[in-house]
Amino acid sequence: MLNVVEQLLARTKQSHQSIPPQSLCQCQARNVAKAGWKAAASRLQRCWSGACGREAARLSARAATRSRPGTMNYFRYINAISAARKSSPIRELTVLLERSPPTMISLAGGMPNPSLFPFETATFTINDGQQINFSQETMKRALQYSSSAGIPELISWMKELQKRAHNPPTINYSPERGQMALCVTNGSQEGLSKVFEMLLAPGDFILLDTPTYPGTLAAIARKYDLLIIEDDPYYFLQFEKPWAPSFLSLDVDGRVIRTDSFSKILSSGLRMGFLTGPKPLIDRVVLHIQVSTMHTSTFTQLMVAQLLKQWGQDGFLKHIDRVAQFYTKQRDAMHKSAEKWLKDIADWQVPSAGMFFWLKLKEIPDTRRLISEKAIKKEVLLVPGQVFMIDSSLPCSYLRAAFSISSPEEIDQGFQRLAALIKESV
């Protein structure tokens, strides 16, 4: 893994040296944002005139002021588009109004009058028999605009959850050192999308890890001053305790951006996730949210916030245990059926978390046609392994099978059909 990092860094340096002089103006601002002011200084000297030069100089000076001893220079990681984002005055008015006393008279924002909303109250019954009630006042708030980072009580609750689940070393850092911050997103997918759109530019390299120990990757990231994007929607679906450590729990520098999701543990249709990471980077994600989705649904945020408040941290973790126990039984059922039907024609490892088995077919070098065409005719749906690979055009002998929604009987019948199909195709 270390050799791979060194080769990519060398290729990055080589690609900068091979840029034709006439192309420098077009890419300089991005290079400064990515490489930091010192690394880009020599290149800037060849491009220090015109609008691009002025923009590059501005970015360079800004990066220099942020690079103090003992702190991360976050500005060096973001692309030019993210660097240029500014706070929306209209969106900031929403935040200000949320923090204002009831006596505040607002003649500023273009909020619709809540008295015209057609919904007045709502009651939600939880599966333990308890209820969540939206009064008229709560409903007015639920149907109104809210701050782009998320409603305050939900942010506060989830910060406490991250402290309890991960105990991040950065929790008490100063903002400039990478203090842990958090924002609500429309599922973890939006969080990932916003992070990539903040960091990446054409020609950049991304390291995707093969299975390895978190401590090893964390050490590599520290050595080469890399950011770690931790996409972990199945963290709370681990079947054994103690849970595996997260990168966030090992982050002593403030270099981890973590995405979490309520989709797998509360509801996928609520579209509720959250992003945790260094405050300077989370702040930039929020700036992007301001001018794109504006905010996650206030209604669903309040629904989840009231549920979590009613449960408390202990109640939430008890719910997580119940969910994990259910999926443990589902996993065991799929393992039993795999042993029964696929033992001689496939290899697999029993998963310790999540909702899936990852199977390798022994005599089928490429599962694409088998799964995408033939399996459908046999009335069994699976996912060919190619869709999870960096180069999806290459042959792949793997497939993914989900045990989340099918009954043990359906799982068994599905694997029986798969086994027959494999034997027909060999």
N, C-alpha and C positions, 0 to 999 in steps of 0.2 A: 504493500500500500504506500509506503514511504517513497519508493522508487517511482510509482505512478505520479504522485504529487510533484516530485522533482522534475519529471519529464514534462508535465503540463505547464509548470511555471517556466521552464526553459522555452517551451513552444510559444508561450504567451509573450515572453521577452523578444523572441525571434520575430514574431508577427508584428510587433511594434516597430522593429528595426527595418522591416521590409516594406513599410508603408511609403508609397511614393510621396515626394514633397508636396505635390499639388493636392494630395488627399488629406494632408495634415489638418487643414482648417476645418474639414467636415467632421473629423472625429476627435478633435482635441479636447473639447469640453467633456466628452464621455471618458476619455482616457484620464483626465485629471481627477474626475470623480471616482474612478475605479482605482487608480494607482497612488493617489496621494500627491501632495504638492512637491515633495522632494524628488520622488521618482520621475515626475513629469517635467521637472524644471528644464532639463536639457532639451526636451522636445518642444517646450513652449518657446524657447528662444528662436526657433525656426518658424514660429507662427505667431509672432507678437504684434501683428497689425490687423486692422479690420475688426468687425464685430465679433468674430470668433475669438480673436486674441483677447479682446476686452472681457468676454464671458469666461474664457479660460483663466484669465488673471483673477477675476472675481472668485471663481470656484477655488483656485489655488490658495488665495489669501484666506478664504473661509475655512478650507481644510487645515491650513497651518495653524489657525487660532484654536482649532479644536483638538490638536494633537499635543496634549500635555503629558509629561511623564506620569506613568501610572494609570493612564486612561486609554480607552479604545478610541481610535479615530474613526468613528462611524461614518463620517462623510465620505471616506475613501471607498466605501462599499456601494454606495447608491449611484444610480445612473443619472444622467443629466435631466431627464424628465422629472424624476422624483426630487432632484435638487432644486428644481425651479418651482415646485409647488408652494403655494402660499395659502394661508388660512382664509377660509370663506367668512367674510364679515357677517353674512346672514346666518350661517350655521353657528357662529360663535354667539349670536344673539340668543339662540335657543338654549345654549349652555348657561348663559348669563341669567336668562329668565328662570331656569330650573333652580338656580341658587338664590334667587331674589325672594324677599319677604312677600306675603300676600298683598301688602299695601302698594307694591310696585304697579304703576300704570304703564302698560306697554302700548306705544303707538308705532312700534318699529316693525316687527316681523309680520309676514303675510300668513299668519295662521288662520285657518278657517274657524268660524264660530262653532264651538262644540255643541251649542244648543240645537244646531241643525243636523247633527249626526243622528241617523235613524235608530241606532242601538242604544238602549238605556242601561240595562243591567245584564249580568250573566252569572250563572252558577255552574261550576265544574265539579263533578263527583270523582274523587280519586278511588283507585281500586281497593283501598283499605276502608272505604266508607266515609272518609272525611270529605269536606267540601271546601272549595275555594270560591269566594263570593266577590264579584265585581259590583260595587255600589255605583250609583250614578256618577259620582265624582271620579271614582277609579276608572269607569268606562270612558269618561271624557278624556282622561289622560291617556288611556290605552289607545284611543283612536286619533291621537294628536301626534304631531312631529315630536321627536326627541333628539337628544344629542348624538352625534355621529359615533362617539366612542362606546356608547351604551348607557342605559339608565344607571344612576349612581348606586342604588342598592344592589343591583345585580353584579356590577363591577366589584363592589366591596365584598360580596359573598364569595365570588369566584377567586378573589385574591386570597381570602382565608383558606379556600379549598386548596389552592396551589401551595400555600405554606404548609398545610397539613400533609398533602400528598407527596410533595417534592422537597420541601424545605430549601428553596433556592438560596445559595450563598449571597446572591445579589439583592436580596429583599431589603436590606438596610443600607445599600450603597447610595451615594448621591446620584442624581440624574445623569450628570456628565460621565460618571464611571459605569453607567449601564444599569441603574436601578431597575428592578423588575416592574414592568408596567403591563397593562392588560386592556384589550378592547374586545367588544362583541362583534361577531361576524355572522353573515348568512351561511351558517355551516362552516366547517373547517375548509371546505373547498374555496370559499371566497377568501379566507385568510391566506391560503397558499397562493392563490392567484395574485392577490395584492402584494405579497412578499416578493414573488418572482418579478412582478412589474416594477417593483421598487429597486431591485438589485441588478437585474439582467439587462444586457444590451447585446446586439448582434455580435457574434464572435467570441463571446465569453465562454469559459469552461465551467462545467458543473461536475463535481465528484459525486457519484452515486455509490453507496457502500454495499458490498456484499456482506452476508452475515459475519459479524465480528463483535468483539467486546466493546461496550460503550467507552470504557476507559481508554482503549487503544485509539479510537477515533478522536476522543477529546484531546489526547496528547498530540495527535497529528495536527488538529486544528490550532492548538496553542503554538506549536512549533512554526507553522507556516502562516499564522495570523489569518485563519479562515473563519467564516461564519458557519454555524451548523443550523440547518433547517430541520427541525424535529417534527415530522408528521406522525402523530401517534393517536389515531382515533380509537384504537382498541386497548388503550392503557388500562381502562377500568374493566376490561373483559379478560383479565388474567385469571387463570383457573387455579393457581397455587400461590400461597403466600410463604415468605414475603415476596412482594412484587419486585420485578426487575427494576434496577435503578434507571431513571431517565437521564438524558443529557442535561436537562434543566437542573437536576439535583447535583450535577457535577460541575456546573458552570461557575467558575470562580472569576472569570474575566468579563462576563456580560457579552458572550458571543453566540448564545443560543436563542433562536426564535422558535417557539413551540406552538403547534396548532392542536387544539382539542375540539371534541365534538360531543354534543348531546344526542346526536342522531342515533347512535347505537344503544344508548342507555335510557333515554327518555322518549324521544320521538323523532323520526327522520323528517316528517312533514313539517315540523316546527321550524326547520332550517335555522338551527341555533348552534353556533360554535364560538370559540374564543381564542384569541391570539395572545401569547405571553412572550415577552422578550425585553430587551433593553429599551428604556423610555425614548431615547432619541430616534430609534427605528420604528417603534410602535406609533409615535407621534406622526411620523411621515405616512404610515399606513392610514391613520385617521384622516389626514389631509386628503388622501386619495378617496376614501369613503365619502368625504364631504361633497365631492363633485361627481360621484358615480351613483352608488346605491343610497346615499344620504345617511341611512341608518338601518339597522335590523328592525323589523316590525316591533313597534312599541307594545302592541297587544301581546305578542308571544313572549316578549321580554318580561312583561309584568306577570303573565301567567306562570312562567318558569320561576321568576323571582319570588312570587308568593308561595309556590309549591316548595321551593328550597327553604324559605323562611319557616314554613310550617313543619317541614321535616327536621330542619337543623342539620349540622354537619354529620352527626351520628346517624340520623334517620336516612340521610342521603347514602351514606356508606352501607347501611343495612339494605337499602334498595339495590345498591350495586352488587352486594353479595347474592341477593335473590336472582338477579339477572345472570350473574356468573354461574350460579348453580344450575340454572336452566340450560345455559349453553354448554356446560360441562356434560350434562346428560345427553344433549344432542350430539356433541362430539363423540362421546362413547358409543352412541348408536351408529354413527357413521363409521367409526373404527371397526366395530363388530361386523358391519356389512362389508367393509373393505376386505377384512380378513376372510370373509365367507366367499366373496365373488372375485376379488382382484388379486389375491395373494400371489399367484404365479405369473401374473401379467403386468403388475405395476409395483412400484416402490413408493413409499411415503414415510413421513415422520408424523407422529401424533402431535398436533398443535397444542401449545400450552396457553394460547390466548386466541381471541378473535372468533371468526365464524366460518373458517375455510380449511379444507384439506388441499395440499399442494401435491399432486401425484405425477410421477414420471412413468410413462408407459414404456415397457422394456423393449418391445419390438415394433413400435410405431415411431419413426424418427421425426415425424411432423404431424401434429394433432389438428392443424387448421381445418382441413377438409373433413376430417373425421368428426370434429365437434361442430363446425359451422354448418355442415350440410347433412351428413349421414345421421348424426345423433338426433337432430331435430325430427327427421323422418321416423326415428324410433321413439319419439316423444319423451326425450330427456334433454334438458338444457344444462350445459356446462359452459365454461369459458376456456378457450384455447390459450395456452401459455404465451403465445407470441404477443398478445396485447399488453403484457406486463414487461416486455423486454425493450431495451434501448433501441435495438434495430429489429423492428417487427417483421421485416422481410425475410429474416433468416429462419430456417427450420427449427422447430422447438418440440421436444417430446413431452412437454409438461401440459397439465390442465389443472384448472381450479374447480373445486366442488364445494358448494355452500351447504351448511347444515342448519341454517338459522330458522327457516320457515317451514320446511317440509317435516312431516311426521316421521318417526322411525320406520314405519311401514313403507312410506313413500321413498325414503332414502334407500331402503333395502331393495325395493323394486327398481329404483333408478339405477343402482349399481349393477343389478342383474341385467338390465337392458344394456348398460355400458359394456359389461363383460362379454355379452353375446356379440355386440357390435365389434369389439376389438378382435375377437376370435374369428369373425367373418373377414376382417380386413387384413389379417396376417397372412 
